[in-house]
Every structure is written in structure tokens, then in C-alpha cells.
Amino acid sequence: MEAFRTPVATPPTRLRQWFKTGLIGASLLLGSLGWAQAQSASAIPAGPLVSTEWLASNLTHPDIRIIEVSVNPGLYERAHIPGAVNFSWHNDLNDRVRRDIVTQKNFETLLSTAGVKPNTTVMLYGDTNNWFSAWAAWVFDIYGTPNVKLLDGGRKKWEAENRPLDNRVPQYAATQYKVPQVNTELRAGHIPTAVNVPWGQAVREDGTFKSPDELRRVYAAVGVDGSQPIITYCRIGERSSHTWFALSKILGYQVRNYDGSWTEYGNAVGVPVNNPAGTIWAAK
């Protein structure tokens, strides 16, 4: 990615002369370059996913903010997509005292610090087939963030294609982001009658999501066809967020993710549990 490009109509020798004679300043030139980049930016694709090809060609798009949410520590610090900021799922998107997702106030502060505006399209990506970045998308959905997409294939596909990486932490002008609305209806759950579909079945070998038709067949095989509301859950609600994204955003089904999932439900006393294997703590 080029960091500097001279105007097409201006020969390099003439440009150097302008700098020497003080006829043009760096701020004016760089401002013109920023305007030119904004004019050449591609339209943001529709739908919940964005391809690595599009993002690689639009890293400086003025209306997007790239955010990494990975499960393994140190990945972002080692290298990340140029211009991406880092949200820690454990420290930034969780409230460790309340054992709940980040509060509305802290979520607003987080996005403000990242320079997110109401019209910004957030591009989320992460490791392990977008495991925790899909969970982040669910948190964003609770807080009514209107334009959120996942990078299809996440870090795995980006790195496999040898696309650019950077280890510099970007700095953006802070905004005053405000949550438009809170959708608490996305937080519910129930265990009996549940069926099991491992979250990894929703993606291909390269980490990209399967096509809508393939996804419909995966879930229809266990009786999930979108005709009834769906509740997803796992151990703590993060892998089930990946399934929530596939069912809700890609297939358009009516889906809720159970925040707390089996960690909460399985530790409750007196709730109904279906245990066909008859095991207790992995023992007969």
C-alpha cells in the first residue's frame, strides 16, 4: 500500500520545486490526497459479510472502521490488518465485575475512542474462523449499531492470501458515539428440546461462511428451518454467537443468543436438563 502518491498532472521535478519555493505546503498536498482517496473508494458491499478482496482494496475508505476481536492474546500486537483497532473480548466487551457484556456507557466510550461515527460501517474480524468477532457482532447488535459486517474468512483467510499486515497502533480522532437503542430481546435462552450443530459446520476449510443454501441444509438436517424462533447457546455464549450470526444475519431467521449459556444454566439449581448420555462429570 502506497503511503504517498503525487498528483497525476504534476511532474515530480515540478513538485520538488514547489516544495523548495514554498508554493505548496505538505498539509495542502496531503489534504488533497485524502480527498482523492475518498473519491476513489468503492461502495461498501451490501449484506453481513465483506470479502478480503474488497477490504484489501479499501483499507483507507473514509466510512469504515476495521476492528479486530481475537480470542488468542498477542495476535493483534504482533501484526494486524493495517488501520485496524483492537477490542479485547475479555477486557473491552465484557464487564468482569457484573459478569455481563460491556455496559452501554463503556460501549459508547469504546466506540468513541475508536473514532466510530453513526454512519461508520464497522468491519469486524478475528482469529479462529471469526469465533469471537461474531460474538462481538452480537454485542454490537444488542446496542443497535446499524452497520456491522464480518470479514469473511477472518485472519485465517487474510493471512493465507498474504495480504498486508501492520504492527502499528492507529490513532483516530475521538467521536461522541451514542447508542441509538438497546435491544434486550436478544438475551434469552432455554435448554430442553435443544439440538446440537457445532459452530464449525457453518464455515468452509478456508474459514469463509458456507453459502446460504449450504447453511440451510446444515440446520435443516436437525429440524431448524426458520419457521420458529431459535435460541442459540454454548458454554458461555461466544461460539453460539457464530451460529447466531449465520442463522440471523445470513439466513434471516429469528434468532436470540443465550448470554451466559451453559455456564449459567448448567450451574442453576432445579432447572430441567436433558441428559441422554447419563453421564455426570464425564463419568457413568
Order of alpha helices (4+ residues) and beta strands (2+ residues): alpha-alpha-beta-alpha-beta-alpha-beta-beta-beta-alpha-beta-alpha-beta-alpha-alpha-beta-alpha-beta-alpha
